[in-house]
Amino acid sequence: MTGDAGGVITPLGRTSALPERPPDRVWYAAYGSNMDLGRLMHYIAGGTPPGGARACPGCRDPRPPERSMAVVLPGGLYFATESAVWTGGRAFYDPGEPGGTPARAHLLTAAQFSDIAAQEMYRTPGADLDLTEVLTHGRARLGPGRYETLVCPGLLEGLPVVTFTAPWGRADVPGNPPSAPYLRHLAAGLMQAHGWSAARAAGYLAGCAGARGTWTPEAVLALLRAPGGPADSSGY
């Protein structure tokens, strides 16, 4: 499977090319289920994704991303808390962890990013986020909850890369293994964006904190190869 063309993120500390004011377009770096473009489109156009338990209201602008690109974020991925959508642990990004997190950067309008972030925060979409702090300092805490902290690891093709995660780090909360439907979407996104094999995606996901010790690479691979899974020839 062929993935997106890869992009290299330029860290904020190594460039003076930050925009003087928040731009009208940003790269949304999805590291969870929104790596899967089909899943992301439910946040953009509205609706309930397969395996999900909650309908998404969608964005004010329902157009798909202008482009999508495979990237690697500095830091690590882990699973914690309990998802009301998928059940099981949610994926979180900790930029302070060693290593890298494979992600998919979607080129969106700043308004679309704001509406997607609002839905992840269980807020009503429709208001533009002020990105000044996150673009200036690389981090901005909008609230105490999960996915209410914005992170900007740098620039991609001159535009900011922005994502959201929890205000805490991996070591601050107990892990919680993800559900099978959630893992399928994560794997589909990795395979779409990075061109990974099902075995590589399974090994990566099973090795992440929170999943490790509950999910094995073999169990995740079997899940991906089951009917309807991303490695099933009759599935997506």
C-alpha positions as CSV (number, residue, x, y, z in Angstrom):
1,M,0.0,0.0,0.0
2,T,1.4,3.4,-1.0
3,G,1.2,6.1,1.6
4,D,1.2,9.9,1.4
5,A,4.3,11.8,0.3
6,G,6.2,12.5,3.5
7,G,7.0,15.9,5.0
8,V,9.6,17.2,7.4
9,I,8.5,19.4,10.2
10,T,10.9,22.4,11.0
11,P,11.0,22.9,14.8
12,L,9.8,26.3,16.0
13,G,13.1,26.9,17.7
14,R,15.1,26.7,14.5
15,T,13.2,29.2,12.4
16,S,12.2,32.8,12.5
17,A,9.6,32.3,9.8
18,L,6.6,32.3,12.1
19,P,3.7,34.3,10.6
20,E,3.2,37.7,12.2
21,R,-0.5,36.9,12.7
22,P,-2.3,33.5,12.8
23,P,-2.6,32.2,9.2
24,D,-5.9,31.2,7.5
25,R,-4.6,27.7,6.9
26,V,-2.8,25.2,9.1
27,W,-1.7,21.6,9.0
28,Y,-3.7,19.6,11.5
29,A,-1.4,16.7,12.6
30,A,-3.7,13.8,13.4
31,Y,-2.1,10.9,15.4
32,G,-5.2,9.1,16.4
33,S,-8.3,7.9,14.5
34,N,-8.3,11.0,12.4
35,M,-5.3,9.7,10.4
36,D,-8.0,7.7,8.6
37,L,-9.4,10.2,6.1
38,G,-12.8,8.5,6.1
39,R,-13.0,9.0,9.9
40,L,-11.8,12.6,9.7
41,M,-14.6,13.4,7.2
42,H,-17.2,12.6,9.8
43,Y,-15.7,15.5,11.9
44,I,-15.7,17.7,8.8
45,A,-19.0,16.8,7.1
46,G,-20.8,15.4,10.2
47,G,-22.3,12.0,11.0
48,T,-21.5,8.9,13.0
49,P,-18.3,6.9,12.1
50,P,-18.5,3.1,11.9
51,G,-17.9,1.7,15.4
52,G,-18.5,5.1,17.0
53,A,-21.1,5.8,19.6
54,R,-21.6,9.6,19.0
55,A,-22.6,11.6,16.0
56,C,-20.3,14.5,15.0
57,P,-22.0,17.8,14.1
58,G,-19.3,18.6,11.5
59,C,-17.5,21.8,10.5
60,R,-18.9,25.1,9.1
61,D,-16.8,24.3,6.0
62,P,-17.5,20.7,4.9
63,R,-14.8,20.6,2.2
64,P,-12.2,17.8,2.5
65,P,-8.5,18.6,3.3
66,E,-6.7,20.5,0.6
67,R,-3.8,17.9,1.0
68,S,-2.7,15.2,3.4
69,M,0.9,14.3,4.2
70,A,2.7,11.7,6.3
71,V,4.7,13.3,9.1
72,V,6.5,12.1,12.3
73,L,5.9,14.2,15.4
74,P,8.7,14.4,18.0
75,G,7.4,12.5,21.1
76,G,5.4,9.4,21.9
77,L,1.9,8.0,21.7
78,Y,0.0,6.4,24.6
79,F,-3.5,5.2,25.5
80,A,-5.3,6.5,28.6
81,T,-8.7,7.6,30.1
82,E,-12.0,6.2,28.7
83,S,-13.4,7.2,25.3
84,A,-17.1,7.9,25.2
85,V,-17.1,7.3,21.4
86,W,-15.1,4.1,21.1
87,T,-14.9,2.8,24.7
88,G,-11.5,1.8,25.9
89,G,-8.4,4.1,26.0
90,R,-7.9,7.2,23.9
91,A,-4.7,8.0,22.0
92,F,-2.7,10.9,23.4
93,Y,0.5,12.5,22.2
94,D,3.2,13.4,24.7
95,P,5.8,15.7,23.0
96,G,8.1,15.2,26.0
97,E,8.5,11.5,25.4
98,P,11.5,10.1,23.5
99,G,11.1,8.8,19.9
100,G,8.6,9.8,17.2
101,T,4.9,9.5,16.6
102,P,3.8,8.7,13.1
103,A,0.9,11.1,12.1
104,R,-0.9,12.5,9.1
105,A,-1.0,16.2,8.5
106,H,-4.1,17.5,6.9
107,L,-4.1,21.0,5.3
108,L,-7.2,22.7,6.6
109,T,-8.5,26.2,7.1
110,A,-7.9,27.6,10.5
111,A,-11.7,27.6,11.0
112,Q,-12.0,23.9,10.1
113,F,-9.2,23.1,12.6
114,S,-11.1,25.1,15.2
115,D,-14.3,23.2,14.6
116,I,-12.5,19.8,14.7
117,A,-10.8,20.7,17.9
118,A,-14.1,21.9,19.4
119,Q,-15.7,18.5,18.6
120,E,-12.8,16.6,20.2
121,M,-13.2,18.8,23.3
122,Y,-17.0,18.0,23.3
123,R,-17.7,21.7,22.6
124,T,-20.1,23.1,20.0
125,P,-18.2,24.0,16.8
126,G,-18.6,27.5,15.3
127,A,-16.0,29.8,16.9
128,D,-12.5,30.3,15.7
129,L,-9.7,29.5,18.1
130,D,-7.1,32.1,18.9
131,L,-3.8,30.4,17.8
132,T,-1.5,33.2,18.9
133,E,-0.2,31.5,22.0
134,V,0.4,28.1,20.6
135,L,2.2,29.6,17.5
136,T,4.3,31.8,19.8
137,H,5.2,29.3,22.5
138,G,4.5,25.9,20.9
139,R,1.8,25.1,23.5
140,A,-1.5,26.6,24.7
141,R,-3.8,25.1,27.3
142,L,-7.4,25.9,26.6
143,G,-8.9,23.9,29.4
144,P,-8.2,21.2,31.9
145,G,-9.6,18.2,30.0
146,R,-8.3,15.8,27.4
147,Y,-7.6,17.3,24.0
148,E,-7.9,20.8,25.4
149,T,-4.2,21.5,25.0
150,L,-2.8,22.7,21.7
151,V,0.7,21.8,20.5
152,C,2.6,23.3,17.6
153,P,5.8,21.2,17.0
154,G,6.9,23.4,14.0
155,L,6.2,24.4,10.4
156,L,5.6,22.3,7.3
157,E,6.0,24.1,4.0
158,G,5.9,27.4,5.8
159,L,2.6,26.8,7.6
160,P,2.1,25.8,11.3
161,V,1.6,22.2,12.3
162,V,-1.0,22.1,15.1
163,T,-2.5,19.2,17.1
164,F,-4.2,18.8,20.4
165,T,-3.6,16.5,23.4
166,A,-4.0,16.3,27.1
167,P,-2.4,18.8,29.5
168,W,-0.8,15.9,31.4
169,G,2.0,13.6,30.2
170,R,2.2,9.8,29.8
171,A,3.6,9.2,33.3
172,D,0.9,11.2,35.0
173,V,-2.1,9.0,34.3
174,P,-2.7,5.2,34.3
175,G,-2.8,3.5,30.9
176,N,-6.0,2.1,29.4
177,P,-6.0,-0.3,26.5
178,P,-7.9,0.8,23.3
179,S,-10.9,-1.0,21.9
180,A,-10.8,-3.1,18.8
181,P,-12.8,-0.6,16.6
182,Y,-10.5,2.2,17.6
183,L,-7.4,0.1,16.8
184,R,-8.8,-0.6,13.3
185,H,-9.1,3.1,12.6
186,L,-5.7,3.9,13.9
187,A,-4.2,1.1,11.8
188,A,-6.1,2.2,8.7
189,G,-4.7,5.7,9.1
190,L,-1.1,4.4,9.5
191,M,-1.5,2.2,6.4
192,Q,-3.0,5.0,4.3
193,A,-0.6,7.7,5.3
194,H,2.7,6.0,5.8
195,G,2.2,3.0,3.5
196,W,2.9,0.6,6.4
197,S,2.0,-3.1,6.2
198,A,-0.6,-4.4,8.5
199,A,2.1,-6.3,10.5
200,R,4.1,-3.1,11.0
201,A,1.0,-1.1,12.1
202,A,0.0,-3.9,14.5
203,G,3.4,-4.1,16.0
204,Y,3.6,-0.3,16.5
205,L,0.1,0.0,18.1
206,A,0.6,-3.0,20.4
207,G,3.9,-1.5,21.6
208,C,2.4,1.8,22.7
209,A,2.0,2.5,26.4
210,G,-1.5,1.6,27.6
211,A,-1.9,-1.1,24.9
212,R,1.3,-2.9,25.7
213,G,0.7,-6.0,27.8
214,T,-3.0,-6.2,26.8
215,W,-2.8,-6.2,23.0
216,T,-0.1,-8.3,21.3
217,P,1.1,-7.7,17.8
218,E,-0.5,-11.0,16.8
219,A,-3.9,-10.1,18.3
220,V,-3.9,-6.7,16.6
221,L,-2.8,-8.2,13.3
222,A,-5.7,-10.7,13.5
223,L,-8.0,-7.8,14.1
224,L,-6.8,-6.0,11.1
225,R,-7.2,-9.0,8.9
226,A,-10.7,-9.8,10.1
227,P,-13.6,-9.1,7.7
228,G,-14.1,-5.4,7.4
229,G,-10.6,-4.6,8.8
230,P,-8.1,-2.4,6.9
231,A,-6.0,-5.5,5.9
232,D,-9.1,-7.4,4.7
233,S,-9.2,-7.4,0.9
234,S,-13.0,-7.0,1.1
235,G,-12.8,-4.1,3.6
236,Y,-11.6,-0.5,3.4
